[in-house]
Amino acid sequence: MCVKSGEKLVIVGCSGSGGPAAMLAKKLMPEIDITVIRKEEFFIVR
């Protein structure tokens, strides 16, 4: 995947697969900015 530094990824939802998707995306593409839009107050960060 060709991703330029400074690109952004927005993930809507966190309760289903959004949270794991955000963590995997950051692991695979550490140069991009990831924003997760969620309703939950707390999310377990590993």
Secondary structure, DSSP 8 states (H G I E B T S, - for coil): ----TT-EEEEE-STTTHHHHHHHHHHH-TTSEEEEE-S-S-----
